[in-house]
């Protein structure tokens, strides 16, 4: 009876396979609904689910089939098609969460969970929100979906790695163990890199491993801070040693740059020939070395022209695309230095402005081609000097406002904005009211010096004199800058006279000489009065105005000028740590944020924040400004040697100390096994080794890791169909059976077999009454192969006799 049934069923399969190559939707529906073989129904359902996604059938009809279909396979096809539609149609994370947590269909929940996982990563939820989702969500699919995002958040959090290890091993919530395990692997990726697969396997098997945790590797803020800290050590090095640092391409740009900055100065004093400097400018090992040669080369070129060795016209002709940017910059600057006698009056500004606009202009009998970018840039630099020298006298009616307008005007040539931005640095630094108040404070102390000196209170008078001298020293730049922005260039000489007079005070104080005390005070007060007169026309830009310009200025040039001056103001202010952090993290522009770096560095350095918190800011700070200030403060607290600073500047990271990790949970072992797979691939292990691991490894995670690689290894080594079938049905290892099944499906698909052959294989190998060793893995392989054929039919269908012959043993 059984034999008759099998013959009838097999004949029915052959009849179906001869219908033709056009596999219609109706046929797949019929196969999934009525075929006597569950494997055929399953294969048809796979194709049916794919076709239904883009068919005219409605979601309501699919839902009805998913609930009431004739066969389980038909129900599953409808459920999968509905899942694809609903998930792809979802437009928000909330919709995906509803599908993943509330849908009555498992396929929908699973599909939604896959997309939800990426959505959680993109949403950038905070750590607390992600932990809450992983811990308290009613849906297991939602909890699983949040694991990758939670792992990423934990890895970048300030949570100590030791605490993450404990969470990975001991949490009662599986999703937290998974996320923490993955986070630990992200944190320790660099530390585990030297381990081969055997070292990682020992860790998976529960053996302890000592880890030196390193953080901040490759962190740009830390690199720059370390390079700047190392700069103070460069003075002790020879010019050859400094050049070697700047010329080493293995050093980071940050380290090369600090060396190059000092190299420029050393080259000015070094005995280098023009040819040597030209070689550095044109062929320096690194861009930093090339640019370092600019100032020295500029001075040498100026000397060569000035002594008649090289005509100015010949120098102009060398500025072309065949030379390095460093040489062209040096030569262009040398040209304008040599033309400076023709550019010292306000009436000369139009000549420079014409060059900046890109015009060909005659200056001092020499034609300057403004179409050359290097000449334009040099002209802009000299134009900034004229803006500063004459801008407050008779170039502008309102220097600050007109320079702001120029720096904001994107319709102007870039050189004008650059020149205006440079000039604004000095005008923004002008603080008329503060300078006047400081002079009044000094004058008050001078009057008290005279009174104390007359009364014989020498100690008090001398203490007041020290305070006056300190105030003058601290505010010399303020006085000069503010007076110069008003067009008065005599403040430096007046301050020199004041210092000379103050040097006479001690003798007059000790002698209680009223006449000398009065006369000294009269001269000093007179000089300060002249300074105050010059300050009366100076601009007075407030901190609030600078902050607004740094945040909202229309161009980079304007924002940078405002931010540079604001940075110095903030350093001198008494703003709280919280206020500075707000600017660094919430500033409306990068320029405004970076203006806080110096002041924030000092505030962090003297705060009660511990070093681990500073390190967390370096690695996870929301903005570069916070990272850089934290790096500056952290480094200032360390006892750094030169080698350590060089290592940090080159991206080595910070060692936080050693601790021991152990993988005590399955989830931790699974996370490590992912790295083991990568090591096995790199080590090019063969299928024999992987087969042994998949069968005999002590850890389920290792068995699965080996199994994940076995399928491709089986295919690459050309195992036959019979060998793969034998492994699929006889191996005691689930990982091996699954790998053999995957490889068998790939082999069957690659052979491009006709339906009849696949139908015959199904009857021959998967029907339990014929093949008692048949199992789910073997069935899965034939189902995948048949599903591929149903969706991709052959152009020529063999005859029934051919199918019977190929089916062999059916």
TAKA-V446702 format. One record per residue. PHI is phi in radians with two decimals (none if undefined). NEAR is the number of other C-alpha atoms within 12 Angstrom. Layout:
BEGIN
PHI:NEAR  PHI:NEAR
END
This chain:
BEGIN
none:7  -1.10:11  -1.09:13  -1.08:10  -1.10:15  -1.13:23  -1.10:19  -1.11:17  -1.14:25  -1.17:34  -1.08:25  -1.12:25  -1.10:35  -1.11:33  -1.09:22  -1.11:29  -1.24:38  -1.62:28  -1.06:23  2.41:23  -1.39:21  -1.40:21  -1.54:30  -1.37:22  -1.04:26  -1.08:19  -1.18:27  -1.10:36  -1.07:35  -1.16:26  -1.09:37  -1.20:37  -1.66:32  -2.24:27  -1.10:28  -1.28:25  -1.64:33  -1.08:28  -1.14:40  -1.18:51  -1.07:40  -1.15:40  -1.12:41  -1.10:47  -1.14:45  -1.07:38  -1.15:40  -1.08:42  -1.06:38  -1.20:29  -1.28:29  -1.09:34  -0.96:28  -1.87:17  -1.54:20  -1.30:12  -1.01:21  -1.47:18  -1.09:24  -1.11:17  -1.16:20  -1.09:32  -1.11:28  -1.12:21  -1.13:31  -1.07:31  -1.62:23  -2.20:18  -0.99:24  -1.13:22  -2.14:27  -1.10:22  -1.11:37  -1.12:39  -1.06:34  -1.13:38  -1.09:42  -1.12:46  -1.12:42  -1.17:36  -1.12:38  -1.12:43  -1.08:38  -1.04:31  -1.15:31  -1.14:33  -1.19:33  -1.19:23  -1.45:18  -1.20:23  -1.97:18  -2.58:20  -1.12:30  -1.08:21  -1.12:24  -1.13:34  -1.10:37  -1.11:26  -1.10:37  -1.24:38  -1.84:30  -2.08:24  -1.11:27  -1.30:19  -1.85:30  -1.07:26  -1.09:31  -1.19:37  -1.08:35  -1.17:33  -1.09:33  -1.11:45  -1.11:38  -1.10:31  -1.21:36  -1.09:38  -1.04:33  -1.21:24  -1.11:27  -1.10:37  -1.11:24  -1.25:19  -1.26:20  0.97:21  -1.17:21  -1.30:22  -1.04:27  -1.09:17  -1.10:20  -1.14:33  -1.11:31  -1.13:21  -1.12:31  -1.23:35  -1.65:28  -1.98:19  -1.11:24  -1.27:17  -1.66:27  -1.15:26  -1.15:34  -1.14:43  -1.08:37  -1.18:40  -1.10:39  -1.45:46  -1.01:41  -1.03:38  -1.16:39  -1.15:43  -1.05:39  -1.12:33  -1.16:35  -1.15:39  -1.09:33  -1.64:34  -1.44:32  -1.53:26  -1.08:25  -1.00:28  -1.05:36  -1.03:29  -1.19:24  -1.14:37  -1.08:40  -1.08:27  -1.13:34  -1.16:38  -1.65:34  -2.10:24  -1.06:24  -1.37:16  -1.83:26  -1.05:24  -1.13:39  -1.20:41  -1.11:40  -1.11:43  -1.11:41  -1.13:48  -1.09:48  -1.14:39  -1.13:39  -1.06:45  -1.12:39  -1.12:32  -1.13:35  -1.77:38  -0.95:26  -1.23:23  -1.24:29  -1.51:29  -0.96:20  -1.20:15  -1.30:25  -1.46:21  -1.08:30  -1.14:24  -1.11:24  -1.24:38  -1.11:38  -1.03:25  -1.17:35  -1.07:38  -1.37:28  1.72:23  -1.34:18  -1.29:19  -2.36:24  -1.40:19  -2.13:29  -1.69:23  -1.26:30  -2.07:29  -2.19:36  1.39:36  -1.11:27  1.29:25  -1.26:32  -1.09:29  -1.08:39  -1.18:48  -1.04:40  -1.17:38  -1.11:38  -1.15:47  -1.10:42  -1.13:33  -1.16:34  -1.24:37  -0.97:31  -1.18:19  -1.51:23  -1.21:32  -1.02:18  -1.39:14  -1.61:20  -1.34:18  -1.11:28  -1.18:20  -1.18:21  -1.13:33  -1.09:36  -1.09:26  -1.17:37  -1.20:39  -1.63:33  -1.43:25  -1.17:21  -1.34:19  -1.32:28  -1.25:32  -0.96:29  -1.08:37  -1.24:43  -1.08:41  -1.18:36  -1.15:37  -1.20:44  -1.15:41  -1.04:34  -1.33:38  -1.05:38  -0.98:34  -1.17:25  -1.16:27  -1.10:36  -1.10:24  -1.70:18  -1.41:22  -1.60:15  -1.88:20  -1.31:21  -1.04:28  -1.10:18  -1.12:20  -1.18:35  -1.08:33  -1.09:24  -1.11:38  -1.21:35  -1.62:32  -2.33:24  -0.96:30  -1.01:25  -2.27:31  -1.00:27  -1.13:38  -1.17:44  -1.03:39  -1.22:41  -1.11:43  -1.42:51  -1.06:41  -1.13:38  -1.14:40  -1.16:41  -1.01:36  -1.12:33  -1.16:37  -1.16:40  -1.06:31  -1.12:24  -1.11:23  -1.24:24  -1.11:19  -1.61:13  1.50:14  -1.20:16  -2.44:20  -1.16:20  -1.05:32  -1.07:24  -1.15:18  -1.09:32  -1.03:33  -1.18:23  -1.37:28  -1.47:31  -2.62:24  -1.18:16  -1.32:13  -1.72:23  -1.24:29  -1.07:32  -1.10:37  -1.10:43  -1.06:38  -1.15:39  -1.09:41  -1.14:44  -1.12:43  -1.10:35  -1.11:37  -1.02:46  -1.29:41  -1.11:29  -1.20:32  -1.58:31  -0.95:25  -0.99:13  -1.63:23  -2.32:30  -1.89:26  -2.09:24  -1.08:25  -1.25:18  -1.45:28  -0.99:33  -1.01:26  -1.13:37  -1.14:45  -1.08:39  -1.14:29  -1.12:37  -1.06:37  -1.32:30  1.63:27  -1.67:23  -1.49:21  -2.33:27  -1.62:20  -2.22:29  1.03:21  1.46:12  -2.00:22  -1.44:24  -1.91:37  -1.55:32  -1.22:30  -1.32:22  -1.39:27  -1.06:27  -1.20:36  -1.17:42  -1.08:39  -1.12:36  -1.15:37  -1.07:48  -1.09:39  -1.11:33  -1.23:41  -1.13:42  -1.04:36  -1.11:32  -1.19:34  -1.01:46  -1.25:41  -1.25:31  -2.03:29  -1.05:36  -1.51:38  -1.75:25  -2.51:19  -1.60:25  -2.20:25  -1.30:16  -2.21:20  -0.93:35  -1.11:38  -1.10:25  -1.27:24  -1.24:35  -1.07:40  -1.09:26  -1.20:33  -1.17:38  -1.63:31  -1.51:24  -1.25:20  -1.40:15  -1.40:21  -1.06:28  -0.96:30  -1.02:36  -1.16:43  -1.13:39  -1.10:39  -1.09:40  -1.10:47  -1.07:45  -1.13:37  -1.13:44  -1.13:44  -0.95:37  -1.37:42  -1.15:45  -1.15:48  -1.27:39  -1.17:42  -2.36:36  -1.01:33  -1.12:23  -1.12:26  -1.13:35  -1.14:30  -1.10:20  -1.16:28  -1.10:34  -1.10:22  -1.12:22  -1.11:33  -1.09:32  -1.08:21  -1.18:31  -1.07:40  -1.08:26  -1.23:28  -1.09:39  -1.08:38  -1.12:27  -1.12:31  -1.12:35  -1.10:25  -1.44:20  1.40:21  -1.56:22  -1.07:26  -1.07:17  -1.13:24  -1.12:31  -1.18:30  -1.13:22  -1.14:31  -1.09:34  -1.09:23  -1.16:24  -1.09:33  -1.03:28  -1.11:18  -1.08:27  -1.15:32  -1.07:21  -1.20:17  -2.02:28  -1.00:27  -1.08:22  -1.08:38  -1.07:44  -1.11:36  -1.10:37  -1.16:42  -1.17:43  -1.12:37  -1.17:43  -1.69:42  1.66:34  -1.72:30  -1.81:25  -1.73:26  -1.13:32  -1.03:27  -1.16:19  -1.11:29  -1.18:34  -1.14:21  -1.10:21  -1.06:34  -1.13:29  -1.07:19  -1.18:29  -1.09:37  -1.15:22  -1.51:25  -1.08:40  -0.97:30  -1.13:20  -1.14:31  -1.17:37  -1.15:25  -1.50:21  0.90:24  -1.49:24  -1.09:23  -1.13:18  -1.11:25  -1.04:36  -1.17:27  -1.13:21  -1.07:31  -1.11:37  -1.12:21  -1.15:26  -1.11:34  -1.09:31  -1.11:21  -1.14:29  -1.15:38  -1.10:24  -1.11:26  -1.12:39  -1.07:32  -1.06:24  -1.17:31  -1.33:36  -1.09:26  -1.72:27  -1.32:38  -1.23:32  -2.47:31  -1.56:32  -1.38:23  -1.04:30  -1.12:20  -1.13:24  -1.10:38  -1.12:36  -1.13:26  -1.16:39  -1.16:38  -1.56:31  -2.10:25  -0.93:31  -1.25:25  -2.30:30  -1.04:30  -1.02:35  -1.24:44  -1.09:41  -1.18:40  -1.06:42  -1.13:48  -1.17:43  -1.07:37  -1.25:41  -1.07:41  -1.01:36  -1.20:25  -1.08:31  -1.10:35  -1.13:24  -1.56:20  -1.49:20  -1.97:15  -1.10:20  -1.30:21  -1.02:28  -1.08:18  -1.16:20  -1.18:33  -1.08:35  -1.11:24  -1.15:37  -1.14:38  -1.68:31  -2.00:24  -0.92:30  -1.30:23  -2.51:31  -1.09:29  -1.09:38  -1.15:44  -1.01:40  -1.27:42  -1.10:44  -1.49:49  -1.03:44  -1.10:35  -1.16:38  -1.17:42  -1.00:36  -1.11:31  -1.16:32  -1.19:36  -1.06:27  -1.68:20  -1.39:20  -1.62:13  -1.19:19  -1.42:17  -1.13:26  -1.12:28  -1.17:26  -1.09:38  -1.11:40  -1.08:32  -1.12:37  -1.05:41  -1.51:36  -2.02:32  -0.92:29  -1.16:24  -2.31:31  -1.09:35  -1.04:42  -1.16:45  -1.08:39  -1.19:44  -1.08:42  -1.14:47  -1.13:48  -1.03:37  -1.17:38  -1.08:37  -1.12:36  -1.14:26  -1.48:23  -1.62:18  -1.70:12  -1.65:21  -1.73:18  -1.07:22  -1.09:17  -1.15:23  -1.17:33  -1.09:34  -1.07:30  -1.13:38  -1.12:41  -1.65:34  1.61:30  -1.24:27  1.51:31  -2.01:37  -1.45:22  -1.68:21  1.87:16  -1.76:17  -2.57:21  -1.82:20  -1.96:37  -2.46:32  -1.63:38  -1.86:27  -2.00:33  -1.05:29  -1.17:37  -1.15:43  -1.07:41  -1.11:36  -1.15:40  -1.22:47  -1.07:39  -1.07:31  -1.22:36  -1.05:38  -0.96:32  -1.06:23  -1.14:26  -1.08:32  -1.11:24  -1.13:13  -1.44:16  0.95:16  -1.21:22  -1.59:23  -1.17:30  -1.11:21  -1.13:23  -1.10:35  -1.10:35  -1.13:25  -1.14:34  -1.15:34  -1.60:32  -2.14:24  -1.00:27  -1.19:20  -1.77:30  -1.04:27  -1.08:35  -1.21:42  -1.02:38  -1.18:37  -1.05:40  -1.15:47  -1.07:39  -1.08:35  -1.68:39  -1.15:41  -1.00:37  -1.12:27  -1.15:31  -1.05:38  -1.15:27  -1.08:16  -1.56:17  1.26:19  -1.05:25  -1.36:21  -1.07:29  -1.15:21  -1.14:22  -1.20:35  -1.09:39  -1.07:25  -1.11:35  -1.14:38  -1.75:33  -1.93:24  -1.17:28  -1.41:18  -1.64:28  -1.09:29  -1.14:35  -1.18:43  -1.03:40  -1.18:41  -1.11:41  -1.13:46  -1.11:45  -1.09:37  -1.15:42  -1.11:42  -1.08:38  -1.06:33  -1.13:31  -1.09:33  -1.17:30  -1.17:18  -1.35:20  0.99:24  -1.32:35  -1.29:39  -0.97:49  -1.00:41  -1.13:39  -1.16:42  -1.05:47  -1.12:38  -1.06:41  -1.05:42  -1.20:39  -1.34:31  -1.85:37  -1.88:33  -1.36:30  -1.04:19  -1.23:15  -1.63:18  -2.19:21  -1.07:14  -1.48:22  -1.04:30  -2.51:28  -1.10:22  -1.12:35  -1.16:43  -0.98:41  -1.03:36  -1.09:42  -1.24:49  -1.11:41  -1.08:35  -1.16:42  -1.16:44  -1.06:37  -1.10:34  -1.19:37  -1.10:45  -1.44:28  -2.26:23  -1.16:28  -1.20:25  -1.22:17  -2.09:17  -1.65:27  -1.10:26  -1.25:21  -1.05:26  -1.15:17  -1.10:20  -1.10:30  -1.10:28  -1.18:17  -1.17:23  -1.16:28  0.56:19  1.40:18  -1.39:30
END
